[in-house]
Amino acid sequence: MRKNFGAKPVCYPQPVFIIATYGANGTPNAMNAAWGGISEENELTLCISASHKTTENILARNAFTVSMATADTVAACDYVGIASGNETPDKLAKAGFHTTKAEFVDAPLIDELPMAVECRLKSYDPETCRLVGEIVNVCADESVLTDGVVDPAKLRPITFDPMNNAYLVLGEKVGNAFADGAQIG
């Protein structure tokens, strides 16, 4: 028997994205967002309201980065989701984060988060809060690479568990994509 929970924003896994921008004066800012994902081959879509400082910055600079939150940075990643950039302009410094300018877009990379997607603003609808970014580049620190590609066991990305208000680290490999299913039929 199944239990019904009603219409809720629940899906597993929900990535924990840290969206980083520069403000009008060049101050780096970031926020935590769990509602988003890849929506096209070269496109990332997020749901963020117009009231966020991050949204204001994206609309002004037409650029942002999206880093994968990691198990090693849970407290800092949670903090940038709790503190408002409108009220705490130095929240990245308070979180202990440092930034470097992204190579391909006018937005910061967070040095402590080893994987990021650099995006150019494609569109934003304040009514639906749907922000779409064109993926310009994906970059990762060599510390999370194995044989030249991102190794999730080294990256240790986290996911948001909306039912329990918890962060979970992604775990073990359980199969091979585009291969295991070929054994059927």
C-alpha positions as CSV (number, residue, x, y, z in Angstrom):
1,M,0.0,0.0,0.0
2,R,1.2,3.5,-0.8
3,K,0.9,6.6,1.3
4,N,-0.2,9.9,-0.4
5,F,1.6,13.1,0.6
6,G,-0.2,15.5,-1.8
7,A,1.4,17.9,-4.1
8,K,4.8,18.6,-2.7
9,P,8.2,19.6,-4.3
10,V,9.7,16.1,-3.6
11,C,12.0,14.3,-5.9
12,Y,15.1,12.2,-5.3
13,P,17.8,13.1,-5.7
14,Q,17.6,16.9,-5.4
15,P,21.0,18.3,-6.1
16,V,22.3,21.0,-3.8
17,F,23.4,23.8,-6.1
18,I,25.4,26.8,-5.0
19,I,24.7,29.6,-7.4
20,A,27.4,32.3,-7.4
21,T,27.3,35.8,-8.9
22,Y,28.9,39.2,-8.6
23,G,27.0,42.2,-7.3
24,A,27.0,45.6,-8.9
25,N,30.1,46.6,-6.9
26,G,31.9,43.3,-7.7
27,T,31.2,41.7,-4.4
28,P,30.7,37.9,-4.8
29,N,27.5,36.4,-3.6
30,A,26.0,32.9,-3.5
31,M,22.9,31.0,-2.6
32,N,21.8,27.4,-2.0
33,A,19.2,26.1,-4.4
34,A,17.8,22.5,-4.6
35,W,15.2,23.0,-7.3
36,G,17.0,22.7,-10.6
37,G,18.8,20.5,-13.1
38,I,19.8,19.9,-16.7
39,S,17.0,20.8,-19.0
40,E,18.7,20.6,-22.5
41,E,22.1,19.5,-23.8
42,N,23.6,22.9,-23.0
43,E,21.1,24.3,-20.6
44,L,20.6,24.3,-16.8
45,T,17.3,25.4,-15.3
46,L,16.7,26.6,-11.7
47,C,13.8,27.8,-9.7
48,I,14.8,31.0,-7.8
49,S,12.5,33.9,-6.8
50,A,13.0,37.5,-7.9
51,S,13.5,38.6,-4.3
52,H,17.0,36.9,-4.0
53,K,20.1,39.1,-4.3
54,T,21.5,36.4,-6.5
55,T,18.6,36.8,-9.0
56,E,19.2,40.6,-9.1
57,N,22.9,40.0,-9.8
58,I,22.2,37.4,-12.5
59,L,19.8,39.8,-14.3
60,A,22.4,42.6,-14.1
61,R,25.4,40.6,-15.2
62,N,23.8,37.9,-17.4
63,A,26.1,35.3,-15.8
64,F,26.4,32.9,-12.9
65,T,28.1,29.7,-11.8
66,V,26.5,26.7,-10.3
67,S,28.7,24.6,-8.0
68,M,27.9,21.2,-6.6
69,A,27.7,21.3,-2.8
70,T,29.9,18.6,-1.2
71,A,29.9,16.6,2.0
72,D,33.0,18.4,3.1
73,T,31.2,21.8,2.9
74,V,27.8,21.1,4.2
75,A,27.7,23.8,6.9
76,A,29.0,26.6,4.6
77,C,26.6,25.5,1.8
78,D,23.7,25.5,4.2
79,Y,24.7,28.9,5.6
80,V,24.6,30.6,2.1
81,G,21.1,29.3,1.8
82,I,20.0,30.6,5.2
83,A,21.6,34.0,5.1
84,S,20.2,36.6,2.7
85,G,22.6,38.5,0.4
86,N,20.2,41.4,0.7
87,E,21.0,41.6,4.5
88,T,24.4,39.9,4.7
89,P,26.6,41.2,1.8
90,D,29.7,39.4,3.1
91,K,28.0,36.0,3.6
92,L,30.6,34.2,1.5
93,A,33.4,35.4,3.7
94,K,31.4,34.5,6.8
95,A,30.9,31.0,5.3
96,G,34.7,30.7,4.9
97,F,34.4,30.6,1.1
98,H,37.0,32.2,-1.2
99,T,36.4,33.0,-4.9
100,T,38.2,33.2,-8.2
101,K,36.8,34.8,-11.3
102,A,35.4,32.2,-13.7
103,E,37.3,31.9,-17.0
104,F,34.3,31.9,-19.4
105,V,31.6,34.1,-17.6
106,D,31.4,37.2,-15.5
107,A,30.8,35.3,-12.2
108,P,32.8,33.8,-9.4
109,L,33.9,30.2,-8.8
110,I,34.0,29.2,-5.2
111,D,37.4,27.8,-4.5
112,E,36.2,25.3,-1.9
113,L,33.6,23.7,-4.2
114,P,35.6,21.7,-6.7
115,M,33.1,21.4,-9.5
116,A,31.1,24.1,-11.2
117,V,29.1,24.9,-14.3
118,E,29.6,28.3,-15.8
119,C,26.4,29.8,-17.3
120,R,25.2,32.7,-19.3
121,L,21.7,33.9,-18.6
122,K,19.3,32.6,-21.3
123,S,16.0,33.7,-19.7
124,Y,14.2,34.4,-16.5
125,D,10.5,34.5,-15.8
126,P,9.7,36.2,-12.5
127,E,6.2,34.9,-12.5
128,T,7.3,31.2,-12.5
129,C,10.7,31.9,-10.9
130,R,12.2,29.8,-13.8
131,L,15.8,30.8,-14.6
132,V,17.5,29.2,-17.6
133,G,21.2,29.4,-18.1
134,E,23.3,28.4,-21.2
135,I,26.1,26.1,-20.1
136,V,29.3,27.7,-21.4
137,N,31.8,25.5,-19.5
138,V,32.1,22.8,-16.8
139,C,35.2,22.9,-14.7
140,A,36.5,20.7,-11.9
141,D,39.6,20.8,-9.7
142,E,42.1,18.0,-10.4
143,S,41.6,16.7,-6.9
144,V,38.2,15.2,-7.8
145,L,39.3,13.7,-11.1
146,T,40.2,10.1,-11.9
147,D,41.5,9.3,-15.4
148,G,40.7,12.9,-16.4
149,V,37.0,12.8,-15.5
150,V,35.0,13.8,-12.4
151,D,35.0,11.0,-9.9
152,P,31.8,11.2,-7.7
153,A,33.6,9.3,-4.9
154,K,36.1,12.0,-4.7
155,L,33.7,14.9,-5.3
156,R,31.2,13.6,-2.7
157,P,28.2,15.7,-3.9
158,I,25.3,16.0,-1.6
159,T,21.5,15.8,-2.3
160,F,18.7,17.5,-0.4
161,D,16.1,15.2,1.3
162,P,13.0,17.4,1.4
163,M,11.0,14.9,3.4
164,N,13.4,15.0,6.3
165,N,15.2,18.3,5.8
166,A,18.5,16.6,5.5
167,Y,21.6,16.5,3.3
168,L,22.7,13.1,2.1
169,V,26.0,12.3,0.3
170,L,25.6,10.4,-2.9
171,G,26.9,6.9,-2.6
172,E,27.9,3.6,-4.2
173,K,27.8,2.6,-7.8
174,V,24.9,0.2,-8.5
175,G,25.0,-0.3,-12.2
176,N,26.3,0.8,-15.7
177,A,24.3,3.3,-17.7
178,F,23.4,2.3,-21.3
179,A,24.7,-1.2,-20.6
180,D,22.8,-3.1,-17.9
181,G,19.5,-2.7,-19.5
182,A,20.8,-4.2,-22.8
183,Q,20.8,-7.6,-21.0
184,I,16.9,-7.5,-21.0
185,G,15.2,-8.8,-24.1
